[in-house]
Amino acid sequence: MERLDLRTGVARAAEWIAEVLALYRPEPHLVVGLPGGRSVVPVLEALRQREDLPWERCVFFLVDERCVPSGSPERNYTLLEQVFFGPLMEKGWITEDQVHPYEYHEEEADWGLEAYERVLRGYREGFHLVVLGAGEDGHVASLFPRHPSIWDDSPFYIQVEEAPKPPPRRVSASKTLLESSEACLLLFMGEGKREAYRRFLDPELPLADCPAKLAFEVDRLAVGTDLG
């Protein structure tokens, strides 16, 4: 595990991502999983300034999404489009075909997840790089402490019901899918994440009590925080 001190800015996190992507230059596609939430925004804002990245080979998926109507401001994709995908498209560094938002289909038994998984598997069986932001309770994606989501060993995405945070219905990359990532940047940003960070570092605490601990299963892990 590499620790990134982000107290004076997030440039080091953006540099770490650049270093990781450079490792896969021979591969035709670089599959990147991104989260919702505000904690990742500064890193994405720094990343979108870097013209030196292999943008033309990156393809993007969401690690989780809220099951709300398309176009809703509550969608994780809405924020990502505003702060990251949109600006990159305006610069001509990526195209719409490289971005894969999840669309909620309430009328389907699997909410459209099988179709989303097929798109991912068309590139590879998992992420080259996943970025995760830990919540105040230590959750990542939509895998919550002591919730059925953290015990679900499905290989790809899972349906999440009765989530402890609104909205109660979500979809999420499974624990198995996240653990299979080649590299992971895990962020604990802001004073509200201090207890989650402490729990993450507590070797006695089980994964079920702090889902962020799944990141320890990723071979190449960086943990970034602005906490002293």
C-alpha positions as CSV (number, residue, x, y, z in Angstrom):
1,M,0.0,0.0,0.0
2,E,1.3,3.4,-0.9
3,R,0.1,6.4,1.1
4,L,-0.5,9.7,-0.6
5,D,-0.4,12.8,1.5
6,L,-3.0,15.1,-0.1
7,R,-3.0,17.8,2.6
8,T,-1.4,20.4,0.3
9,G,-3.3,19.3,-2.8
10,V,-4.3,16.4,-5.0
11,A,-1.6,16.6,-7.7
12,R,0.1,13.6,-6.3
13,A,-3.1,11.5,-6.7
14,A,-3.4,12.6,-10.3
15,E,0.3,11.7,-10.9
16,W,-0.2,8.3,-9.4
17,I,-3.1,7.6,-11.8
18,A,-0.9,8.7,-14.7
19,E,1.8,6.3,-13.5
20,V,-0.7,3.4,-13.3
21,L,-2.1,4.1,-16.8
22,A,1.4,4.2,-18.2
23,L,1.9,0.6,-17.1
24,Y,-0.7,-0.6,-19.6
25,R,0.5,1.1,-22.7
26,P,0.5,-2.0,-24.9
27,E,-3.2,-2.7,-24.2
28,P,-5.8,-1.4,-26.6
29,H,-8.2,-0.3,-23.9
30,L,-7.7,1.0,-20.3
31,V,-10.8,0.2,-18.3
32,V,-11.4,2.7,-15.5
33,G,-14.1,2.6,-12.8
34,L,-15.2,5.9,-11.2
35,P,-17.4,6.6,-8.2
36,G,-19.9,9.2,-7.4
37,G,-19.6,11.6,-4.5
38,R,-17.8,14.9,-4.0
39,S,-14.6,13.6,-2.5
40,V,-13.2,12.5,-5.8
41,V,-14.0,15.8,-7.6
42,P,-10.7,17.6,-6.8
43,V,-8.7,14.6,-8.1
44,L,-10.8,14.5,-11.3
45,E,-10.4,18.2,-11.8
46,A,-6.6,17.8,-11.6
47,L,-6.6,14.8,-13.9
48,R,-8.6,16.5,-16.6
49,Q,-5.8,19.0,-17.0
50,R,-3.3,16.3,-18.1
51,E,-3.0,16.1,-21.8
52,D,-0.2,13.6,-21.5
53,L,-2.5,10.7,-20.5
54,P,-3.6,8.0,-23.0
55,W,-7.1,9.4,-23.1
56,E,-7.9,7.9,-26.5
57,R,-7.6,4.4,-25.0
58,C,-9.5,5.0,-21.7
59,V,-13.0,3.7,-21.3
60,F,-15.0,4.6,-18.2
61,F,-17.6,2.8,-16.1
62,L,-19.3,3.8,-12.9
63,V,-18.6,1.7,-9.8
64,D,-22.1,2.4,-8.5
65,E,-25.2,4.3,-9.5
66,R,-28.4,5.4,-7.8
67,C,-31.6,3.9,-9.3
68,V,-33.3,7.1,-10.3
69,P,-34.6,8.3,-13.7
70,S,-32.2,9.2,-16.5
71,G,-31.3,12.9,-16.3
72,S,-32.0,13.1,-12.6
73,P,-29.5,15.4,-10.8
74,E,-29.3,12.7,-8.1
75,R,-27.4,10.3,-10.5
76,N,-23.7,9.8,-9.8
77,Y,-23.2,10.2,-13.6
78,T,-24.6,13.7,-13.5
79,L,-21.8,15.0,-11.4
80,L,-19.1,13.0,-13.3
81,E,-20.4,14.4,-16.5
82,Q,-20.2,18.0,-15.2
83,V,-16.7,17.9,-13.7
84,F,-14.9,15.3,-15.8
85,F,-16.5,13.7,-18.9
86,G,-18.0,16.9,-20.2
87,P,-14.7,19.0,-20.0
88,L,-12.7,16.1,-21.6
89,M,-15.2,15.9,-24.5
90,E,-15.1,19.6,-25.0
91,K,-11.3,19.4,-25.3
92,G,-11.7,16.5,-27.8
93,W,-9.6,14.2,-25.6
94,I,-12.4,11.6,-25.3
95,T,-15.5,10.8,-27.2
96,E,-19.0,9.8,-26.0
97,D,-18.3,6.2,-27.0
98,Q,-15.7,5.9,-24.3
99,V,-18.1,6.7,-21.5
100,H,-20.5,4.1,-20.3
101,P,-23.2,5.3,-17.8
102,Y,-25.6,2.9,-16.3
103,E,-29.3,3.3,-17.2
104,Y,-31.8,2.1,-14.6
105,H,-34.6,-0.1,-16.1
106,E,-37.1,-0.6,-13.3
107,E,-39.3,-2.8,-15.4
108,E,-36.6,-5.4,-15.9
109,A,-35.9,-8.0,-13.2
110,D,-32.2,-7.2,-13.2
111,W,-32.7,-3.5,-13.7
112,G,-30.6,-3.6,-16.8
113,L,-27.5,-4.8,-15.1
114,E,-26.8,-7.8,-17.4
115,A,-26.6,-5.5,-20.4
116,Y,-24.2,-3.2,-18.5
117,E,-22.0,-6.2,-17.6
118,R,-21.9,-7.3,-21.2
119,V,-20.5,-3.9,-22.2
120,L,-17.8,-4.1,-19.5
121,R,-16.9,-7.7,-20.4
122,G,-16.6,-6.6,-24.0
123,Y,-13.4,-4.9,-22.9
124,R,-12.2,-7.2,-20.1
125,E,-13.4,-9.0,-17.0
126,G,-12.7,-6.1,-14.7
127,F,-11.0,-2.7,-14.2
128,H,-7.4,-1.8,-14.8
129,L,-7.9,1.1,-12.4
130,V,-10.7,1.8,-9.9
131,V,-11.1,5.0,-8.0
132,L,-13.0,4.8,-4.7
133,G,-14.1,7.4,-2.2
134,A,-14.8,6.1,1.3
135,G,-17.9,7.3,3.0
136,E,-18.1,8.4,6.7
137,D,-19.2,4.9,7.6
138,G,-16.4,3.2,5.6
139,H,-18.6,2.2,2.7
140,V,-17.2,2.2,-0.9
141,A,-19.3,2.2,-4.1
142,S,-22.7,1.1,-2.7
143,L,-21.3,-1.6,-0.4
144,F,-22.3,-0.8,3.1
145,P,-21.2,-2.0,6.5
146,R,-23.2,-5.0,7.9
147,H,-25.5,-4.8,4.8
148,P,-26.2,-7.7,2.4
149,S,-24.3,-5.8,-0.3
150,I,-20.9,-6.5,1.3
151,W,-21.5,-10.2,1.6
152,D,-22.7,-10.6,-2.1
153,D,-19.9,-12.5,-3.9
154,S,-21.4,-12.0,-7.4
155,P,-18.6,-11.6,-10.0
156,F,-19.7,-8.3,-11.5
157,Y,-22.5,-5.8,-10.6
158,I,-25.1,-6.3,-7.9
159,Q,-28.6,-5.0,-7.2
160,V,-28.7,-3.1,-3.8
161,E,-32.0,-2.7,-2.0
162,E,-32.7,-1.0,1.4
163,A,-29.4,0.9,1.3
164,P,-28.9,2.8,4.5
165,K,-28.4,6.0,2.5
166,P,-31.0,7.4,0.1
167,P,-32.1,6.4,-2.4
168,P,-32.6,2.9,-1.0
169,R,-32.3,1.2,-4.4
170,R,-28.9,1.3,-6.2
171,V,-26.5,-0.8,-8.3
172,S,-22.9,-1.4,-7.4
173,A,-19.8,-3.1,-8.5
174,S,-19.6,-6.2,-6.3
175,K,-16.9,-6.8,-3.7
176,T,-15.5,-9.5,-6.1
177,L,-15.3,-7.1,-9.0
178,L,-13.6,-4.4,-7.1
179,E,-11.1,-6.7,-5.5
180,S,-10.1,-8.0,-9.0
181,S,-9.0,-4.5,-10.1
182,E,-5.4,-4.2,-11.2
183,A,-5.0,-0.9,-9.3
184,C,-7.0,1.1,-6.8
185,L,-6.9,4.7,-5.6
186,L,-8.9,4.9,-2.3
187,L,-9.6,8.4,-1.0
188,F,-10.4,9.5,2.5
189,M,-11.1,13.3,2.0
190,G,-12.4,15.7,4.7
191,E,-12.6,15.7,8.4
192,G,-15.8,13.7,8.3
193,K,-13.8,10.7,7.0
194,R,-11.4,10.6,9.9
195,E,-13.2,7.8,11.8
196,A,-13.6,5.8,8.6
197,Y,-9.8,6.1,8.0
198,R,-9.1,5.0,11.5
199,R,-11.3,2.0,11.0
200,F,-9.7,1.2,7.7
201,L,-6.3,1.0,9.3
202,D,-7.5,-1.0,12.3
203,P,-6.2,-4.6,11.6
204,E,-8.6,-6.0,14.1
205,L,-11.7,-4.7,12.3
206,P,-13.4,-7.1,9.8
207,L,-14.2,-6.2,6.3
208,A,-18.0,-6.3,7.0
209,D,-17.6,-3.4,9.4
210,C,-15.5,-1.3,7.0
211,P,-16.1,-2.3,3.3
212,A,-13.2,0.1,2.3
213,K,-10.9,-2.7,3.5
214,L,-11.6,-4.7,0.3
215,A,-9.0,-2.4,-1.3
216,F,-6.3,-4.3,0.6
217,E,-7.0,-7.2,-1.9
218,V,-5.9,-5.1,-4.9
219,D,-2.3,-5.7,-5.8
220,R,-1.5,-2.0,-6.6
221,L,-3.1,0.2,-3.9
222,A,-2.7,3.8,-3.1
223,V,-4.6,5.5,-0.3
224,G,-4.9,9.2,-0.5
225,T,-6.0,11.5,2.3
226,D,-5.9,15.1,3.4
227,L,-6.1,14.1,7.1
228,G,-3.1,14.6,9.3
